[in-house]
Structure formats: structure tokens, C-alpha cells
Amino acid sequence: MRRPPLPRALRGGGPLARARGSGRVRGFSRPRGFGRVRGLARAVGDGAADVLHPLLPLCRGLRALSAAGRRRWAQTPKDRRGPALFLLATCVVGVALLPYGPTLSALGLMGAALWAGRKGPAKDPGPGTAGQERLRILYEALVPHFSAPEDPSPLYAHGGEWARAFDSFEFDESGRPTRLRLRYPAYFADGDPEARARVERLLYAKSGRGREYFFEWDEEANQLTLTVLPALSTAIGAQRFVTTPGETVLGFTDPSSVQRTLPVVETAEDPDDDVAGGDPAGEVRRDAPPVVWRTGPRSTEPHLLALGPPGSGTTTLLRSIALQALCHGQVLVVDGSGTGEYAFLGGRAGVLGVEYGLAGTLATLEWAAHETERRLIAANRSRQTGHPPPRDTLRPLWLILDRPTVLSQLAAAEGRRDPQELLRVPLRHGRAAQVRVVVADQLDAADALGETVRTHTPARVVLGPASAEQIRAVLGAPPHTTPPPEVPPGRGYVRLGAGPVHRLQVPATPDPYDEATGEAWRRAVLALLPEPETPRGPAPAPAPEAPGRVDVVKAGPAEG
């Protein structure tokens, strides 16, 4: 095949051909001084490293000394910081007055810094003997779950090396793992909830009971991370939270679960101690991650259901919600247990009533159903006429019911209407009418709740000790942590609609009229209550007239 002729510019040694032959074509040639500049830069870098090498331990030591000083200062009690500063100032003045004092002190400081920074960053020596034995036990226990007979090169095998399966690990002072990341084979059914649950139960039993573990499954990388979660703070009490209308703080959770924080006041001392509670120094201000429940016309979770065993804190949750609801709406409370846990709300502005008996509850809920219908009709008429809705229909109405199943049993015994049937209209049409329903009951009475209540309460809360099966039955999804056997009041799990399951700690909102309530939390709850509602009685009587004065207008005809 005949080759095409060369261009004219390349024939006969043209300028482009000569440049190409000499290796100086623009864009393709390398500058002659490039290698020389690179060698010079490398030499300068090596020389600077040799010169500055003694400064590296000095800087490292100064940083270590400053960190030690900050830790020492933080550990010093506040009442001893003044004398410590005076002693330090005295030493500085004494050294400055000595001959060669500043020079010797500078040399001593440099020597101490060099000694403190003589070693580089400490390398992880790995687990000790107890840690290695615990990792070996974990590895051997996981062999039946992460191995298959047809695997030619199993990652988990009896007598195998645990270092191949465990990527990273951390231990506490007692030798129990606090964080563990392990790899598992690709053929493990990590999408099966039952298979996951078996592995999680095994790790929970072998890593140490009595703690709460968080399991993070990475299906793409075939990795499982076990993390010990710290206990949620129980020192956050009732207070005014920074929220907008339509937002209610149910409690607080882990920082990794939500992307929002709220400034809170945390009681550092024992809240039952009157002295510590009255001292502002016993309070700590910090930012805490909240679980915010959003309600309103566009909310997908307009109503809430809270369940838990006796003493779990469901009544505390209802008190906290009621105090927050009084800021922007009206509250109607039905206490089915009749223990007087909501008596402190009676007579306050915005509280429409606190009912305990069956007759009052039926009348109250019937009025709430008619009020919901009235709001719907008023809002519909205003939209048809093009006018804004009435102002009384825009103010939220909260129906808070504690243990309605007790009232349902009383109604069935007396042959009267079930109070839960009267909640059908507020539950179905409450979102458009600005009516919110909050129901709390005991966990063993969940079957006694009506179908309407279970269907129209997508926001769910489970408090107190409960098994994973019970939590899944209420929330519709299993928790990603292991439920501890013993929890403080107000601790549990929450799920808003179809969202994830979060750990929850309800703010401490005790009954201020209870004698067992600490003085600090009593004042905190009373400070959130609105002013007492002024009673509307008859007009006051006129002032008595002066003696000898006769009002001819008021004087009647004289009797004959």
C-alpha cells in the first residue's frame, strides 16, 4: 500500500522539521533547566528538614506542656484558682528579679519541652492479653454465622486468625470492647433481619451485658461496626426550648442521629437537693440534639401515641407536651388514671379543662368532636368566600389523654359510649382543623386501644424497659440499638412516621405539687405555667353612699 506524501512543511528540512529534529517543538519539549530546578528544590527541602529537625520535638513538647497545663487548670477547683494565680505571679516576679533568672527559666522551659517531646506520637501497642483473649472468643463465636462449608478460603474458621476479620477495636478500663469493626464474607445474608438479629445478640452477649450497643451495617463494604453508646443525660428538665410554632420537643437523643441542636440548661447537681438546685452554679448550659415533632396542616404525623409500662415516664412526656402547647394553643386534658398528675394545670390560661371522671370526659370529648367539625366548616366557608379563616380556628387545640383504656372499661361496665369513639373525628380531621391528639397508655393495654387510635397516630413513642419485639410492634421497625434491661424514667425510643428509630430521653417534668419533687425542678415547671385565668363573675356592687345623701334617681316612691 502506497504511503501518503509528507506535508511540504516537513520536506527538505523546513523550519518545523528542523524544530522537530532538534527536539524543540513547542508544547512537546522540556526546558533544559527543569531537572536542575527540581534537584535544587529537593536539596533545599532536605537541608531545611535537617536544620529544623531539633525544632520538631521542641514544638511537640511545648504543645504537650500546654495541654497538661490546661488539664491541670480545668481540674483545679474554682475556690483554689485565685491562690494558684497569686502563687504563680509571685514565682514569676521572683524569677525576674534574680540574676540571669529569665535566661535560666527559658533554658529550663526548653529543656522540659525537649524532654516531653523527645518521642514521637505513641503507636498503638494493640490489645493486651485480656483483649486478645476476648477478641479470640468473639472470633470463634462468629464462625458458625460467617462461614460456609463450600468456602475454599474462609475468613472465619475455627483456629483461624482474628486479626484478618477485626479491622479496629477499642477497649475500656475493664477490658470490654467499646468499639469494634469487623469484616464478614460477601455471602452472608446481611439483608435478612433475622440473620442480623442473631449476630447482634451474640455480640451483645459476648461483649458485655448491661450496656447499650449501636450496630451499623455497611452492606457495600461488608463491614459491621459495634459501638457502645453513652447514656443519655437525665439532667435536662422542663424549660423554654428555642422552637417555632408547630414544633414540639419530645426529648433528646444522640448527636449522630439528628442534625440540629438546641441550647439547654442542664442541672449539674442533684435536683432533689434544695441548696444545689437554688444555686445557679449548679447549672450547665450546653447544646443538645433534640427530637422535634412537627405538627400543623402539612404535617404527616399530626397525632402521637406513647406507650410504656408503669413508671416509664409517659405521664412526664404528656406534661412536657402540655407545657409547650400552652405557648401557642389551648389544652384539654383527660386523666383516665385519676391520680391528679395534671392538677397543676387547672385554672391556668389556655387550659380548657382537666377531666377525671367518665361523665365529664364524655361531655368534653363530644364538645371536642363538635369543635373540630365547626373549625372545618368555618375554614371551608372562608376559603369559598376568599376571606382568611377565623382567628379562633387557627389556634391549635391539643387533646391530651392519659390512659383512655381505663375510661373505656368503665364505659363498657356502665353501658355507656366508649370515649375512644368520640376521638374518631379529631383523629381523622384534626390536621386540617388544627386539632392535635396525644394519647398515652400502658404497654400491656395496647390491644385495648381502638383501631382509629392505632391507625391515625403515626408518631410513636415507647418508654421504659421493653423487648425488641415489643418495640418493633409499636414503632413498626426494630431499634438499631440493644435495649438495656434497666432504664431511668423517660428513656425509650421514638419514631416519627416512616422515619428512623431514635433513642429518646424525655425532659424531666415532674408534678410540682408532688412532695417528692425537688425544689429546682418544681420552680422550673411552675415558671412555665401561664398566669391563672381571671374568673368572670358578676359585676362588683356599687360603693356605699355617704350618710345623709339621697339619690333621687334610685330612690323609689315613698310608702304611704
Helices and strands as residue ranges (DSSP letters): G 8-13, H 15-22, H 34-52, H 55-75, H 78-97, H 101-116, H 129-142, G 162-164, E 166-171, E 177-183, H 193-207, E 213-218, E 223-228, E 247-252, E 262-267, H 274-278, G 280-282, E 283-288, E 290-294, E 304-308, H 314-325, E 330-335, G 343-345, E 351-355, H 358-385, H 391-394, E 397-402, H 404-414, G 419-423, H 424-429, E 435-442, G 443-448, H 451-455, E 459-463, H 468-475, E 491-496, E 502-505, H 519-528
